[in-house]
Amino acid sequence: MSQKRWRDTLKWAWEQALIDAYYDYRWHQVLDPLAAAVRRWEADELDHVELARAAMRIHKGVSHRLPHTHQAKD
């Protein structure tokens, strides 16, 4: 089956929806803690140093938690 025809199938659409949901789930795992830290910083519960530390922890963990995002996802 040609590439264009495969992408027009329900199976491809289902698989792509599953992949997209997985990517969203993994991004939430990585970025939700940072969003929470930003909210705490905005509420003056964290200072800028603690916010920077939270960002660095997340940055260090990104490559371990996320799928290979550098691959093209058509």
Beta strands, then each sheet from edge to edge (+ up, - down):
end
